[in-house]
């Protein structure tokens, strides 16, 4: 399944413990339908000393969020649904994403 949210989009979490947080999409995992968002869903992991991390300690990292729990932000910084329309550009038909709230291209 192809997700309408892509890498680099700015999204807002609409449900869960991190409701209201916004961030840039770092990675998209379409097979799991999850999205990795910068600064959201940060968890701590306790690690032993190893070759790469000789001190060990506590590492904080972002974990993915299900894509149904986020909405993309439009040009007015409001959460919106995404539509897709077909446009002619240089003789070719191209799919263009647009915000449902203000009809601007994303």
Phi and psi in radians as a Rosetta constraint file:
Dihedral C 1 N 2 CA 2 C 2 CIRCULARHARMONIC -1.607 0.35
Dihedral N 2 CA 2 C 2 N 3 CIRCULARHARMONIC 2.238 0.35
Dihedral C 2 N 3 CA 3 C 3 CIRCULARHARMONIC -1.544 0.35
Dihedral N 3 CA 3 C 3 N 4 CIRCULARHARMONIC 2.592 0.35
Dihedral C 3 N 4 CA 4 C 4 CIRCULARHARMONIC -1.427 0.35
Dihedral N 4 CA 4 C 4 N 5 CIRCULARHARMONIC -0.170 0.35
Dihedral C 4 N 5 CA 5 C 5 CIRCULARHARMONIC -1.707 0.35
Dihedral N 5 CA 5 C 5 N 6 CIRCULARHARMONIC 2.365 0.35
Dihedral C 5 N 6 CA 6 C 6 CIRCULARHARMONIC -2.216 0.35
Dihedral N 6 CA 6 C 6 N 7 CIRCULARHARMONIC 2.971 0.35
Dihedral C 6 N 7 CA 7 C 7 CIRCULARHARMONIC -1.053 0.35
Dihedral N 7 CA 7 C 7 N 8 CIRCULARHARMONIC 2.354 0.35
Dihedral C 7 N 8 CA 8 C 8 CIRCULARHARMONIC 1.685 0.35
Dihedral N 8 CA 8 C 8 N 9 CIRCULARHARMONIC -0.235 0.35
Dihedral C 8 N 9 CA 9 C 9 CIRCULARHARMONIC -1.223 0.35
Dihedral N 9 CA 9 C 9 N 10 CIRCULARHARMONIC 2.653 0.35
Dihedral C 9 N 10 CA 10 C 10 CIRCULARHARMONIC -1.741 0.35
Dihedral N 10 CA 10 C 10 N 11 CIRCULARHARMONIC 2.165 0.35
Dihedral C 10 N 11 CA 11 C 11 CIRCULARHARMONIC -2.203 0.35
Dihedral N 11 CA 11 C 11 N 12 CIRCULARHARMONIC 2.838 0.35
Dihedral C 11 N 12 CA 12 C 12 CIRCULARHARMONIC -2.167 0.35
Dihedral N 12 CA 12 C 12 N 13 CIRCULARHARMONIC 2.386 0.35
Dihedral C 12 N 13 CA 13 C 13 CIRCULARHARMONIC -1.365 0.35
Dihedral N 13 CA 13 C 13 N 14 CIRCULARHARMONIC 2.250 0.35
Dihedral C 13 N 14 CA 14 C 14 CIRCULARHARMONIC -1.863 0.35
Dihedral N 14 CA 14 C 14 N 15 CIRCULARHARMONIC -0.177 0.35
Dihedral C 14 N 15 CA 15 C 15 CIRCULARHARMONIC -2.678 0.35
Dihedral N 15 CA 15 C 15 N 16 CIRCULARHARMONIC 2.765 0.35
Dihedral C 15 N 16 CA 16 C 16 CIRCULARHARMONIC 1.787 0.35
Dihedral N 16 CA 16 C 16 N 17 CIRCULARHARMONIC -2.974 0.35
Dihedral C 16 N 17 CA 17 C 17 CIRCULARHARMONIC -1.155 0.35
Dihedral N 17 CA 17 C 17 N 18 CIRCULARHARMONIC -0.443 0.35
Dihedral C 17 N 18 CA 18 C 18 CIRCULARHARMONIC -1.820 0.35
Dihedral N 18 CA 18 C 18 N 19 CIRCULARHARMONIC 0.488 0.35
Dihedral C 18 N 19 CA 19 C 19 CIRCULARHARMONIC -0.994 0.35
Dihedral N 19 CA 19 C 19 N 20 CIRCULARHARMONIC 2.308 0.35
Dihedral C 19 N 20 CA 20 C 20 CIRCULARHARMONIC 1.648 0.35
Dihedral N 20 CA 20 C 20 N 21 CIRCULARHARMONIC -0.287 0.35
Dihedral C 20 N 21 CA 21 C 21 CIRCULARHARMONIC -1.279 0.35
Dihedral N 21 CA 21 C 21 N 22 CIRCULARHARMONIC 2.501 0.35
Dihedral C 21 N 22 CA 22 C 22 CIRCULARHARMONIC -2.105 0.35
Dihedral N 22 CA 22 C 22 N 23 CIRCULARHARMONIC 2.733 0.35
Dihedral C 22 N 23 CA 23 C 23 CIRCULARHARMONIC -3.055 0.35
Dihedral N 23 CA 23 C 23 N 24 CIRCULARHARMONIC 2.963 0.35
Dihedral C 23 N 24 CA 24 C 24 CIRCULARHARMONIC -1.567 0.35
Dihedral N 24 CA 24 C 24 N 25 CIRCULARHARMONIC 2.466 0.35
Dihedral C 24 N 25 CA 25 C 25 CIRCULARHARMONIC -1.315 0.35
Dihedral N 25 CA 25 C 25 N 26 CIRCULARHARMONIC 2.143 0.35
Dihedral C 25 N 26 CA 26 C 26 CIRCULARHARMONIC -1.592 0.35
Dihedral N 26 CA 26 C 26 N 27 CIRCULARHARMONIC -0.718 0.35
Dihedral C 26 N 27 CA 27 C 27 CIRCULARHARMONIC -2.600 0.35
Dihedral N 27 CA 27 C 27 N 28 CIRCULARHARMONIC 2.692 0.35
Dihedral C 27 N 28 CA 28 C 28 CIRCULARHARMONIC -2.167 0.35
Dihedral N 28 CA 28 C 28 N 29 CIRCULARHARMONIC 2.307 0.35
Dihedral C 28 N 29 CA 29 C 29 CIRCULARHARMONIC -2.014 0.35
Dihedral N 29 CA 29 C 29 N 30 CIRCULARHARMONIC 1.536 0.35
Dihedral C 29 N 30 CA 30 C 30 CIRCULARHARMONIC -1.121 0.35
Dihedral N 30 CA 30 C 30 N 31 CIRCULARHARMONIC -0.573 0.35
Dihedral C 30 N 31 CA 31 C 31 CIRCULARHARMONIC -1.167 0.35
Dihedral N 31 CA 31 C 31 N 32 CIRCULARHARMONIC -0.572 0.35
Dihedral C 31 N 32 CA 32 C 32 CIRCULARHARMONIC -1.673 0.35
Dihedral N 32 CA 32 C 32 N 33 CIRCULARHARMONIC -0.147 0.35
Dihedral C 32 N 33 CA 33 C 33 CIRCULARHARMONIC 1.021 0.35
Dihedral N 33 CA 33 C 33 N 34 CIRCULARHARMONIC 0.768 0.35
Dihedral C 33 N 34 CA 34 C 34 CIRCULARHARMONIC -2.201 0.35
Dihedral N 34 CA 34 C 34 N 35 CIRCULARHARMONIC 2.766 0.35
Dihedral C 34 N 35 CA 35 C 35 CIRCULARHARMONIC -2.327 0.35
Dihedral N 35 CA 35 C 35 N 36 CIRCULARHARMONIC 2.385 0.35
Dihedral C 35 N 36 CA 36 C 36 CIRCULARHARMONIC -1.709 0.35
Dihedral N 36 CA 36 C 36 N 37 CIRCULARHARMONIC 2.111 0.35
Dihedral C 36 N 37 CA 37 C 37 CIRCULARHARMONIC -2.012 0.35
Dihedral N 37 CA 37 C 37 N 38 CIRCULARHARMONIC 2.372 0.35
Dihedral C 37 N 38 CA 38 C 38 CIRCULARHARMONIC -1.149 0.35
Dihedral N 38 CA 38 C 38 N 39 CIRCULARHARMONIC 2.143 0.35
Dihedral C 38 N 39 CA 39 C 39 CIRCULARHARMONIC 1.381 0.35
Dihedral N 39 CA 39 C 39 N 40 CIRCULARHARMONIC 0.159 0.35
Dihedral C 39 N 40 CA 40 C 40 CIRCULARHARMONIC -2.122 0.35
Dihedral N 40 CA 40 C 40 N 41 CIRCULARHARMONIC 2.507 0.35
Dihedral C 40 N 41 CA 41 C 41 CIRCULARHARMONIC 1.056 0.35
Dihedral N 41 CA 41 C 41 N 42 CIRCULARHARMONIC 0.872 0.35
Dihedral C 41 N 42 CA 42 C 42 CIRCULARHARMONIC -1.455 0.35
Dihedral N 42 CA 42 C 42 N 43 CIRCULARHARMONIC 2.257 0.35
Dihedral C 42 N 43 CA 43 C 43 CIRCULARHARMONIC -2.126 0.35
Dihedral N 43 CA 43 C 43 N 44 CIRCULARHARMONIC 2.696 0.35
Dihedral C 43 N 44 CA 44 C 44 CIRCULARHARMONIC -1.784 0.35
Dihedral N 44 CA 44 C 44 N 45 CIRCULARHARMONIC 2.413 0.35
Dihedral C 44 N 45 CA 45 C 45 CIRCULARHARMONIC -2.219 0.35
Dihedral N 45 CA 45 C 45 N 46 CIRCULARHARMONIC 2.248 0.35
Dihedral C 45 N 46 CA 46 C 46 CIRCULARHARMONIC -1.560 0.35
Dihedral N 46 CA 46 C 46 N 47 CIRCULARHARMONIC 2.160 0.35
Dihedral C 46 N 47 CA 47 C 47 CIRCULARHARMONIC -2.103 0.35
Dihedral N 47 CA 47 C 47 N 48 CIRCULARHARMONIC 2.591 0.35
Dihedral C 47 N 48 CA 48 C 48 CIRCULARHARMONIC -1.400 0.35
Dihedral N 48 CA 48 C 48 N 49 CIRCULARHARMONIC 2.770 0.35
Dihedral C 48 N 49 CA 49 C 49 CIRCULARHARMONIC -1.097 0.35
Dihedral N 49 CA 49 C 49 N 50 CIRCULARHARMONIC 2.438 0.35
Dihedral C 49 N 50 CA 50 C 50 CIRCULARHARMONIC -2.508 0.35
Dihedral N 50 CA 50 C 50 N 51 CIRCULARHARMONIC -3.085 0.35
Dihedral C 50 N 51 CA 51 C 51 CIRCULARHARMONIC -1.093 0.35
Dihedral N 51 CA 51 C 51 N 52 CIRCULARHARMONIC -0.747 0.35
Dihedral C 51 N 52 CA 52 C 52 CIRCULARHARMONIC -1.317 0.35
Dihedral N 52 CA 52 C 52 N 53 CIRCULARHARMONIC -0.670 0.35
Dihedral C 52 N 53 CA 53 C 53 CIRCULARHARMONIC -2.147 0.35
Dihedral N 53 CA 53 C 53 N 54 CIRCULARHARMONIC 1.554 0.35
Dihedral C 53 N 54 CA 54 C 54 CIRCULARHARMONIC -1.237 0.35
Dihedral N 54 CA 54 C 54 N 55 CIRCULARHARMONIC -0.467 0.35
Dihedral C 54 N 55 CA 55 C 55 CIRCULARHARMONIC -1.447 0.35
Dihedral N 55 CA 55 C 55 N 56 CIRCULARHARMONIC -0.511 0.35
Dihedral C 55 N 56 CA 56 C 56 CIRCULARHARMONIC 1.295 0.35
Dihedral N 56 CA 56 C 56 N 57 CIRCULARHARMONIC -2.659 0.35
Dihedral C 56 N 57 CA 57 C 57 CIRCULARHARMONIC 1.895 0.35
Dihedral N 57 CA 57 C 57 N 58 CIRCULARHARMONIC -2.722 0.35
Dihedral C 57 N 58 CA 58 C 58 CIRCULARHARMONIC -1.813 0.35
Dihedral N 58 CA 58 C 58 N 59 CIRCULARHARMONIC 2.198 0.35
Dihedral C 58 N 59 CA 59 C 59 CIRCULARHARMONIC -1.990 0.35
Dihedral N 59 CA 59 C 59 N 60 CIRCULARHARMONIC 2.318 0.35
Dihedral C 59 N 60 CA 60 C 60 CIRCULARHARMONIC -1.767 0.35
Dihedral N 60 CA 60 C 60 N 61 CIRCULARHARMONIC 2.306 0.35
Dihedral C 60 N 61 CA 61 C 61 CIRCULARHARMONIC -2.528 0.35
Dihedral N 61 CA 61 C 61 N 62 CIRCULARHARMONIC 2.702 0.35
Dihedral C 61 N 62 CA 62 C 62 CIRCULARHARMONIC -1.455 0.35
Dihedral N 62 CA 62 C 62 N 63 CIRCULARHARMONIC 2.458 0.35
Dihedral C 62 N 63 CA 63 C 63 CIRCULARHARMONIC -1.963 0.35
Dihedral N 63 CA 63 C 63 N 64 CIRCULARHARMONIC 2.699 0.35
Dihedral C 63 N 64 CA 64 C 64 CIRCULARHARMONIC -1.164 0.35
Dihedral N 64 CA 64 C 64 N 65 CIRCULARHARMONIC 2.713 0.35
Dihedral C 64 N 65 CA 65 C 65 CIRCULARHARMONIC -2.107 0.35
Dihedral N 65 CA 65 C 65 N 66 CIRCULARHARMONIC 2.514 0.35
Dihedral C 65 N 66 CA 66 C 66 CIRCULARHARMONIC -1.133 0.35
Dihedral N 66 CA 66 C 66 N 67 CIRCULARHARMONIC 2.446 0.35
Dihedral C 66 N 67 CA 67 C 67 CIRCULARHARMONIC -1.212 0.35
Dihedral N 67 CA 67 C 67 N 68 CIRCULARHARMONIC -0.329 0.35
Dihedral C 67 N 68 CA 68 C 68 CIRCULARHARMONIC -1.258 0.35
Dihedral N 68 CA 68 C 68 N 69 CIRCULARHARMONIC -0.240 0.35
Dihedral C 68 N 69 CA 69 C 69 CIRCULARHARMONIC -1.633 0.35
Dihedral N 69 CA 69 C 69 N 70 CIRCULARHARMONIC 0.122 0.35
Dihedral C 69 N 70 CA 70 C 70 CIRCULARHARMONIC -2.265 0.35
Dihedral N 70 CA 70 C 70 N 71 CIRCULARHARMONIC 2.690 0.35
Dihedral C 70 N 71 CA 71 C 71 CIRCULARHARMONIC -2.301 0.35
Dihedral N 71 CA 71 C 71 N 72 CIRCULARHARMONIC 2.490 0.35
Dihedral C 71 N 72 CA 72 C 72 CIRCULARHARMONIC -1.302 0.35
Dihedral N 72 CA 72 C 72 N 73 CIRCULARHARMONIC 2.613 0.35
Dihedral C 72 N 73 CA 73 C 73 CIRCULARHARMONIC -1.659 0.35
Dihedral N 73 CA 73 C 73 N 74 CIRCULARHARMONIC 2.391 0.35
Dihedral C 73 N 74 CA 74 C 74 CIRCULARHARMONIC -1.506 0.35
Dihedral N 74 CA 74 C 74 N 75 CIRCULARHARMONIC -2.980 0.35
Dihedral C 74 N 75 CA 75 C 75 CIRCULARHARMONIC -1.156 0.35
Dihedral N 75 CA 75 C 75 N 76 CIRCULARHARMONIC -0.356 0.35
Dihedral C 75 N 76 CA 76 C 76 CIRCULARHARMONIC -1.624 0.35
Dihedral N 76 CA 76 C 76 N 77 CIRCULARHARMONIC 0.175 0.35
Dihedral C 76 N 77 CA 77 C 77 CIRCULARHARMONIC 1.099 0.35
Dihedral N 77 CA 77 C 77 N 78 CIRCULARHARMONIC 0.559 0.35
Dihedral C 77 N 78 CA 78 C 78 CIRCULARHARMONIC -1.941 0.35
Dihedral N 78 CA 78 C 78 N 79 CIRCULARHARMONIC 2.492 0.35
Dihedral C 78 N 79 CA 79 C 79 CIRCULARHARMONIC -1.159 0.35
Dihedral N 79 CA 79 C 79 N 80 CIRCULARHARMONIC 2.441 0.35
Dihedral C 79 N 80 CA 80 C 80 CIRCULARHARMONIC -2.555 0.35
Dihedral N 80 CA 80 C 80 N 81 CIRCULARHARMONIC 2.762 0.35
Dihedral C 80 N 81 CA 81 C 81 CIRCULARHARMONIC -1.444 0.35
Dihedral N 81 CA 81 C 81 N 82 CIRCULARHARMONIC 2.862 0.35
Dihedral C 81 N 82 CA 82 C 82 CIRCULARHARMONIC -2.006 0.35
Dihedral N 82 CA 82 C 82 N 83 CIRCULARHARMONIC 2.364 0.35
Dihedral C 82 N 83 CA 83 C 83 CIRCULARHARMONIC -2.001 0.35
Dihedral N 83 CA 83 C 83 N 84 CIRCULARHARMONIC 2.819 0.35
Dihedral C 83 N 84 CA 84 C 84 CIRCULARHARMONIC -2.226 0.35
Dihedral N 84 CA 84 C 84 N 85 CIRCULARHARMONIC 2.252 0.35
Dihedral C 84 N 85 CA 85 C 85 CIRCULARHARMONIC -2.222 0.35
Dihedral N 85 CA 85 C 85 N 86 CIRCULARHARMONIC 2.703 0.35
Dihedral C 85 N 86 CA 86 C 86 CIRCULARHARMONIC -1.680 0.35
Dihedral N 86 CA 86 C 86 N 87 CIRCULARHARMONIC 2.313 0.35
Dihedral C 86 N 87 CA 87 C 87 CIRCULARHARMONIC -2.287 0.35
Dihedral N 87 CA 87 C 87 N 88 CIRCULARHARMONIC 2.620 0.35
Dihedral C 87 N 88 CA 88 C 88 CIRCULARHARMONIC -1.543 0.35
Dihedral N 88 CA 88 C 88 N 89 CIRCULARHARMONIC 2.131 0.35
Dihedral C 88 N 89 CA 89 C 89 CIRCULARHARMONIC -2.342 0.35
Dihedral N 89 CA 89 C 89 N 90 CIRCULARHARMONIC 2.028 0.35
Dihedral C 89 N 90 CA 90 C 90 CIRCULARHARMONIC 0.954 0.35
Dihedral N 90 CA 90 C 90 N 91 CIRCULARHARMONIC 0.747 0.35
Dihedral C 90 N 91 CA 91 C 91 CIRCULARHARMONIC 1.420 0.35
Dihedral N 91 CA 91 C 91 N 92 CIRCULARHARMONIC 0.017 0.35
Dihedral C 91 N 92 CA 92 C 92 CIRCULARHARMONIC -2.059 0.35
Dihedral N 92 CA 92 C 92 N 93 CIRCULARHARMONIC 2.575 0.35
Dihedral C 92 N 93 CA 93 C 93 CIRCULARHARMONIC -1.527 0.35
Dihedral N 93 CA 93 C 93 N 94 CIRCULARHARMONIC 2.185 0.35
Dihedral C 93 N 94 CA 94 C 94 CIRCULARHARMONIC -2.155 0.35
Dihedral N 94 CA 94 C 94 N 95 CIRCULARHARMONIC 2.427 0.35
Dihedral C 94 N 95 CA 95 C 95 CIRCULARHARMONIC -1.471 0.35
Dihedral N 95 CA 95 C 95 N 96 CIRCULARHARMONIC 2.233 0.35
Dihedral C 95 N 96 CA 96 C 96 CIRCULARHARMONIC -2.124 0.35
Dihedral N 96 CA 96 C 96 N 97 CIRCULARHARMONIC 2.269 0.35
Dihedral C 96 N 97 CA 97 C 97 CIRCULARHARMONIC -1.436 0.35
Dihedral N 97 CA 97 C 97 N 98 CIRCULARHARMONIC 2.488 0.35
Dihedral C 97 N 98 CA 98 C 98 CIRCULARHARMONIC -2.482 0.35
Dihedral N 98 CA 98 C 98 N 99 CIRCULARHARMONIC 2.704 0.35
Dihedral C 98 N 99 CA 99 C 99 CIRCULARHARMONIC -1.407 0.35
Dihedral N 99 CA 99 C 99 N 100 CIRCULARHARMONIC 2.324 0.35
Dihedral C 99 N 100 CA 100 C 100 CIRCULARHARMONIC -1.229 0.35
Dihedral N 100 CA 100 C 100 N 101 CIRCULARHARMONIC -0.452 0.35
Dihedral C 100 N 101 CA 101 C 101 CIRCULARHARMONIC -1.292 0.35
Dihedral N 101 CA 101 C 101 N 102 CIRCULARHARMONIC -0.747 0.35
Dihedral C 101 N 102 CA 102 C 102 CIRCULARHARMONIC -2.222 0.35
Dihedral N 102 CA 102 C 102 N 103 CIRCULARHARMONIC 0.179 0.35
Dihedral C 102 N 103 CA 103 C 103 CIRCULARHARMONIC 1.048 0.35
Dihedral N 103 CA 103 C 103 N 104 CIRCULARHARMONIC 0.265 0.35
Dihedral C 103 N 104 CA 104 C 104 CIRCULARHARMONIC -1.448 0.35
Dihedral N 104 CA 104 C 104 N 105 CIRCULARHARMONIC 2.597 0.35
Dihedral C 104 N 105 CA 105 C 105 CIRCULARHARMONIC -1.199 0.35
Dihedral N 105 CA 105 C 105 N 106 CIRCULARHARMONIC 2.588 0.35
